[in-house]
Amino acid sequence: MQWETVIGLEIHAQLATQSKIFSASSTQYGAEPNTQANAVDLGMPGVLPVLNREAVRMAVKFALATNAEIGRHNVFSRKNYFYPDLPKGYQISQMSLPIVGNGVVSVELEDGVVKEVGLTRAHLEEDAGKSVHEDFHDATGVDLNRAGTPLLEIVSEPDMRSAKEAVAYAKKIHSIVRYIEICDGNMQEGSFRCDANVSIRPAGEARLGTRSEIKNVNSFRFLERAINFEVERQIDILESGGQVVQETRLYDADKDETRSMRSKEEANDYRYFPDPDLLPVQIEEELIESIRKTLPELPDARRARFMSALELSEYDAGVMTSDRYTADYFEAVVKKSGASAKLACSWISGELFSRLNKDGLELNASPVDADRFSQLVERVHDNTISGKIAKEVLDKMWSGADTADQVIEKEGLRQISDSSEIEKMIDDVIAANPDQVAEYKSGKDKLLAYFVGQVMKASRGKANPGELNKLLQEKLKG
């Protein structure tokens, strides 16, 4: 039987507010356990939550960035369940009247096809604490620093049909929330987490199959692997005559498998009801318009501009707009260096990204900022140095504070473009290699590379490659 995969994602984006959604506690990551939880976060009797206005603004910003509906009247509810890291015994969330309604996100797949994925909703809620198992023997510790951290839960329609489509959609949401600066997107720290609802059905069937929810996947690679495993698991069950059980599952990256956590709850299991301590939120048009003015140029629009105005290829434009910081860095280098966009893109995506990957760094932590990097690209552009020497210069800039010009002057790396100086070196190489000259003239054209190498060696790599090749061919033909 042919099976069709059906996937919907629930993405939890931790909002980049300075304080929590209902209290003044800090949201800074990495503090000592239970040092950033006050009486409100701990659910102490008699305390009252106060809504963080900035969290509302960020949710509206997301709605505007995805052309989604904005709930002018939205309500916070209590989602009741018991878990050790939920001190109140309920989570404040939104159920029937969320802040963000229906929308559509366009996702470009690997084959260039653009797929439309529907947004069901995106609602504000508070995060729970964290249960810690690895630091205790036969016990579990509870860290409530994260309790009350504002989340925007972004729920998609079940529109994706493969793990790759799901990853492409998750990456698009990741890019959007980082572009509009409402979430830092750090998956290692849990700022951006995915739950995948996965089911299968016979090809051509309209009715959805029984789904399993894979909780809290914190990398795109694991998301793809978890979905693929779950699809195969469900196919094996159905083809052997069994039935898929609706449940919540956990992905184990070490074993590359999902395993059962608990039966999947329905909304009525949580006994939602409006939180009596929080008034309904009314969002006025004036607030929406003021937030709209703060929106940056979004990834799709920026990519289109890079292709039309800067003549980048579709692929290069996609790389340079993969996140806002990369796009800003790229544009700064193009503007300051005066080089072509293609040259700037080539050096950023090649030499710069290679060094960042090697050192495990993000671009915003690069030892060479856009100002210093633009000068390096400018010196390649104006033929002060060759591409080969530029790599040496970048190595020295990477480990020091000097600019490209300072390294070039200190090391004497300025490119030799004087034709008479290059010509003298060529004459010396030709005189020292009569046998190779004879072979070249007899038809062994590949020996040209040998002569280029010898002249480059004599010039310590500083001869202008274009001038060298032109003069060398003239001399050898003569």
C-alpha positions in Angstrom: 0.0 0.0 0.0 1.1 3.6 -0.7 1.1 5.8 2.3 0.9 9.6 2.6 2.6 11.4 5.5 0.7 14.2 7.2 2.6 16.6 9.5 1.7 19.7 11.5 4.2 21.6 13.7 3.8 23.4 17.0 6.7 25.8 17.4 7.5 27.4 20.8 9.4 30.6 20.3 10.7 32.2 23.5 10.1 35.9 23.3 13.1 38.2 23.7 11.7 40.2 26.6 13.8 41.3 29.5 11.3 40.1 32.0 8.7 37.3 32.2 5.2 37.4 30.8 3.4 37.9 34.2 6.2 39.0 36.6 9.3 41.2 36.8 11.7 38.3 37.1 14.6 38.2 34.6 14.6 35.9 31.6 18.4 35.8 31.2 19.6 32.4 30.4 22.2 30.5 32.4 21.6 31.8 36.0 22.0 29.5 39.0 18.9 27.3 39.4 15.9 29.0 41.1 17.5 32.4 41.4 15.2 34.0 38.8 11.8 33.0 40.1 9.7 35.3 42.3 6.5 34.8 44.3 4.4 35.1 41.1 6.5 32.5 39.2 6.3 30.2 42.2 2.5 30.4 42.4 2.4 31.6 46.0 -1.0 32.3 47.5 -2.4 35.8 47.1 -0.1 37.0 44.2 -1.5 38.4 41.0 -0.1 38.2 37.4 0.5 41.4 35.5 0.7 41.1 31.7 4.0 42.1 30.0 3.0 44.7 27.3 6.2 43.9 25.3 5.1 40.3 24.9 1.9 41.4 23.3 3.7 43.8 21.0 6.0 41.0 19.8 3.1 38.7 19.1 1.4 41.4 17.0 4.7 41.9 15.2 4.8 38.2 14.3 1.2 38.5 13.0 2.1 41.4 10.8 5.3 39.7 9.5 3.2 36.6 8.4 0.1 38.6 7.2 -1.9 36.7 9.8 -5.1 37.8 11.5 -4.8 39.8 14.7 -7.2 39.0 17.5 -8.4 42.4 18.6 -10.0 40.9 21.6 -8.1 38.0 23.2 -8.4 36.2 26.5 -5.9 34.3 28.7 -7.0 30.9 30.1 -5.8 28.5 32.7 -4.6 25.1 31.3 -4.9 22.8 34.3 -2.5 19.9 34.8 -0.1 18.6 37.4 3.6 18.3 36.9 6.5 18.9 39.3 7.9 21.9 37.3 4.5 23.7 37.2 4.1 25.1 40.7 0.7 26.7 40.3 -0.9 23.5 39.0 -1.9 25.3 35.9 -0.3 27.1 33.0 -1.6 30.5 31.8 -2.2 30.2 28.0 -4.7 31.2 25.4 -7.4 28.8 24.1 -10.5 30.1 22.2 -9.4 33.7 21.6 -5.7 33.7 20.6 -3.7 36.8 19.8 -2.8 35.6 16.3 -5.2 33.9 13.9 -5.1 32.4 10.4 -2.2 33.1 8.1 0.0 31.6 5.4 3.7 31.1 5.2 5.4 30.5 1.8 8.2 28.0 2.0 10.7 27.3 -0.8 11.7 23.6 -0.9 15.0 22.1 -2.1 13.7 21.6 -5.7 12.6 25.3 -5.9 8.9 24.5 -5.5 7.2 27.1 -3.3 4.7 25.5 -0.8 2.1 27.3 1.2 1.7 26.2 4.8 -1.2 27.5 6.7 -0.9 29.0 10.1 -3.8 27.9 12.4 -2.9 30.3 15.2 -0.2 31.7 17.4 -0.9 32.3 21.1 0.9 33.7 24.1 1.6 31.5 27.1 4.0 31.1 30.0 6.7 28.5 30.0 6.9 25.9 32.7 10.0 25.2 34.8 12.6 22.5 34.0 13.0 19.0 35.5 16.6 18.1 35.9 17.5 14.4 36.0 21.2 14.2 35.2 22.6 15.9 38.3 20.8 13.6 40.8 20.9 10.0 41.7 17.4 8.4 42.0 15.9 11.8 42.2 14.7 14.8 40.1 15.6 18.4 40.6 13.3 21.3 39.6 14.7 24.6 38.3 12.0 27.2 38.1 14.1 29.9 36.4 12.2 29.3 33.2 8.8 29.3 34.8 6.8 32.3 33.4 9.1 33.0 30.5 6.9 34.3 27.6 6.3 31.9 24.7 4.6 32.4 21.4 3.3 29.0 20.4 3.0 28.9 16.6 0.6 26.2 15.3 0.6 25.1 11.7 -2.1 23.4 9.7 -1.3 19.7 8.8 -0.1 20.8 5.4 3.4 19.2 5.2 3.9 15.8 3.5 7.5 15.0 4.3 10.2 15.5 7.0 12.0 17.8 4.6 9.0 20.0 4.1 8.6 20.2 7.9 12.2 21.2 8.3 11.9 23.9 5.6 8.9 25.3 7.3 10.5 25.3 10.7 13.6 27.1 9.2 11.3 29.7 7.6 9.6 30.5 10.9 13.0 30.5 12.6 14.3 33.1 10.1 11.2 35.3 10.5 11.3 35.4 14.3 15.0 36.3 14.2 14.5 38.9 11.5 11.8 40.7 13.5 13.9 40.3 16.6 11.2 38.7 18.8 13.3 35.5 19.5 17.0 34.8 19.4 16.2 31.4 17.9 18.9 29.6 20.0 17.8 26.0 19.8 20.6 24.7 22.1 19.2 26.9 24.9 15.6 25.9 24.2 14.6 29.3 22.8 13.1 27.7 19.8 11.5 24.2 20.1 9.4 22.1 17.9 6.6 19.6 18.6 5.7 17.5 15.5 2.3 16.0 15.0 2.8 13.0 12.6 0.3 10.7 11.1 0.0 8.5 7.9 -3.0 7.6 5.8 -3.5 5.6 2.6 -2.6 7.7 -0.5 -5.7 9.4 -1.8 -7.6 9.2 1.6 -9.1 12.5 2.8 -9.5 11.5 6.4 -6.6 12.1 8.7 -4.9 9.1 10.4 -4.2 8.8 14.2 -1.4 11.1 15.1 1.5 11.0 17.5 3.1 14.1 18.9 6.9 14.2 19.2 7.7 16.7 21.9 10.5 19.3 22.3 12.8 18.6 19.4 15.6 21.2 19.6 17.5 20.9 16.2 16.4 20.8 12.6 18.5 17.7 12.0 16.8 15.8 14.9 13.4 17.1 13.7 13.9 15.4 10.3 15.2 12.2 11.8 12.4 12.0 14.4 9.7 12.4 11.8 11.3 9.9 9.5 11.5 7.3 12.3 8.0 8.0 13.4 6.6 7.6 9.8 8.3 4.2 9.5 7.1 3.1 12.9 3.5 3.9 12.0 3.7 2.2 8.6 5.2 -1.0 10.3 2.3 -1.0 12.8 -0.5 -0.6 10.2 1.1 -3.1 7.7 1.3 -5.7 10.4 -2.4 -5.3 11.2 -2.0 -3.1 14.3 -3.4 0.3 15.2 -1.6 3.5 15.9 -2.3 4.9 19.3 -2.7 8.6 19.8 0.1 9.5 22.2 2.9 11.9 23.1 6.4 10.6 22.2 9.9 11.7 23.0 12.8 11.6 20.4 16.0 9.9 21.7 18.8 11.3 19.5 21.4 8.8 20.9 19.2 5.8 19.8 17.6 7.6 16.8 14.1 6.6 17.8 10.9 7.9 19.4 9.5 6.3 22.5 6.2 6.7 24.3 5.8 9.3 27.1 2.1 9.3 27.8 -1.3 9.1 26.1 -2.1 12.2 24.2 -4.4 14.6 26.0 -7.3 16.4 24.4 -8.3 20.0 25.2 -11.1 19.0 27.6 -8.5 17.0 29.7 -7.0 20.4 30.6 -10.3 21.9 31.8 -9.5 25.3 30.2 -11.3 28.3 31.6 -10.7 32.1 31.5 -8.1 33.2 34.1 -10.1 35.3 36.6 -6.9 37.3 37.5 -6.3 38.6 34.0 -8.6 41.0 32.1 -9.3 40.4 28.3 -6.8 42.2 26.1 -8.0 44.8 23.7 -5.6 45.6 20.8 -6.3 48.9 19.2 -5.6 49.8 15.5 -3.2 52.6 16.7 -1.0 50.1 18.4 -1.0 47.8 15.4 0.1 50.6 13.1 2.8 51.7 15.4 4.2 48.2 15.4 3.9 47.9 11.6 6.3 50.8 11.3 9.0 48.9 13.2 9.0 45.9 10.8 12.3 45.4 9.0 12.6 44.3 5.4 11.6 40.7 5.6 13.6 37.7 4.2 11.6 37.2 1.0 11.6 40.9 0.1 15.3 41.2 0.9 16.2 38.2 -1.2 14.2 39.6 -4.2 16.0 42.9 -3.9 19.5 41.2 -3.7 18.6 39.4 -6.9 17.3 42.4 -8.8 19.4 45.3 -7.5 22.6 43.5 -6.7 22.4 40.8 -9.4 23.0 37.9 -7.0 21.9 34.4 -8.1 18.8 33.0 -6.4 21.1 30.6 -4.4 23.5 33.3 -3.3 20.7 35.7 -2.4 19.1 32.9 -0.3 22.4 32.3 1.6 22.9 36.1 2.2 19.4 36.5 3.6 19.3 33.3 5.7 19.3 35.5 8.8 19.1 39.2 9.4 22.6 39.5 10.8 24.2 37.9 7.7 22.2 40.2 5.4 23.2 43.3 7.3 26.8 42.1 7.4 26.8 41.5 3.6 25.2 44.8 2.8 27.7 46.7 4.9 30.6 44.9 3.2 29.2 45.7 -0.3 28.7 49.4 0.6 32.0 50.0 2.4 34.2 48.0 0.0 32.8 49.2 -3.3 33.3 45.7 -4.6 30.7 43.8 -6.6 28.0 42.0 -4.6 29.2 38.7 -6.1 32.7 39.2 -4.8 31.5 40.1 -1.3 29.1 37.2 -1.3 31.9 34.8 -2.4 34.3 35.9 0.4 31.6 35.8 3.1 30.1 32.5 2.1 33.5 31.0 1.5 36.4 32.1 3.6 34.5 33.8 6.4 31.9 31.1 6.9 34.6 28.4 6.7 36.5 30.0 9.6 33.4 30.5 11.6 32.3 26.9 11.2 35.8 25.7 12.2 35.7 27.7 15.4 32.1 27.0 16.1 31.1 30.6 16.0 28.0 32.5 14.9 28.6 35.5 12.5 27.7 38.0 15.3 30.7 36.6 17.3 33.1 36.9 14.4 36.6 38.2 15.3 36.5 40.2 12.1 33.5 42.6 11.9 32.0 44.0 8.7 34.2 47.1 8.7 37.4 45.2 8.8 36.2 42.5 6.4 35.1 45.1 3.9 38.6 46.5 3.7 40.0 43.1 2.9 37.4 42.6 0.1 38.2 46.1 -1.1 41.9 45.2 -1.4 41.1 42.1 -3.5 38.7 44.3 -5.6 41.4 47.0 -6.3 44.1 44.3 -7.0 46.2 45.5 -4.0 46.4 41.8 -3.1 45.6 38.5 -4.8 42.9 36.1 -3.6 45.6 33.8 -2.3 47.3 36.5 -0.3 44.0 37.7 1.0 43.5 34.4 2.7 46.8 34.8 4.5 45.8 38.4 5.5 42.4 37.1 6.8 44.2 34.5 8.9 46.3 37.2 10.6 43.2 39.5 11.1 41.4 36.5 12.7 43.9 36.2 15.4 44.7 39.9 15.9 43.2 43.4 15.9 45.0 44.7 12.8 43.1 45.9 9.7 43.8 44.4 6.3 45.9 47.5 5.3 48.0 47.2 8.5 48.7 43.5 7.9 49.5 44.1 4.2 52.0 46.8 5.1 53.6 45.0 8.1 54.1 41.8 6.1 55.0 43.4 2.8 52.2 41.6 1.0 51.1 44.2 -1.5 50.6 42.7 -4.9 53.2 43.3 -7.7 51.4 44.8 -10.7 54.4 46.5 -12.3 54.8 44.7 -15.7 58.5 45.3 -15.9 59.1 43.7 -12.5 56.9 40.7 -13.4 58.6 40.5 -16.8 62.1 40.2 -15.2 60.9 37.3 -13.0 59.4 35.6 -16.0 62.7 36.0 -17.9 64.6 34.4 -15.0 62.2 31.4 -14.8 62.4 30.9 -18.6 66.2 31.0 -18.6 66.3 28.5 -15.8 64.0 26.0 -17.5 65.0 25.5 -21.1 63.8 21.9 -21.3 60.3 22.8 -20.1 60.2 25.8 -22.5 61.0 23.5 -25.4 58.3 21.0 -24.4 55.8 23.8 -24.1 56.6 25.1 -27.5 56.2 21.5 -28.9 52.6 21.5 -27.8 52.5 20.6 -24.0 50.3 23.5 -23.1 49.7 22.2 -19.6 53.2 23.3 -18.7 51.9 26.8 -18.5 50.7 26.1 -14.9 54.3 25.0 -14.1 55.7 28.4 -15.2 53.0 30.3 -13.4 53.9 28.4 -10.2 57.6 29.1 -10.6 57.0 32.9 -11.1 54.6 33.0 -8.2 57.2 31.2 -6.0 59.8 33.8 -7.0 57.4 36.7 -6.2 56.3 35.0 -2.9 52.8 34.9 -4.3 52.6 38.6 -4.9 52.6 38.8 -8.7 49.3 40.0 -10.2 47.8 36.8 -11.6 46.2 38.4 -14.6 49.3 40.4 -15.6 51.5 37.4 -15.0 49.4 35.1 -17.2 49.3 37.6 -20.0 53.0 38.4 -20.0 54.0 34.7 -19.6 52.0 33.6 -22.6 53.5 36.4 -24.7 57.0 35.4 -23.7 56.6 31.7 -24.3 55.0 32.2 -27.7 57.9 34.6 -28.6 
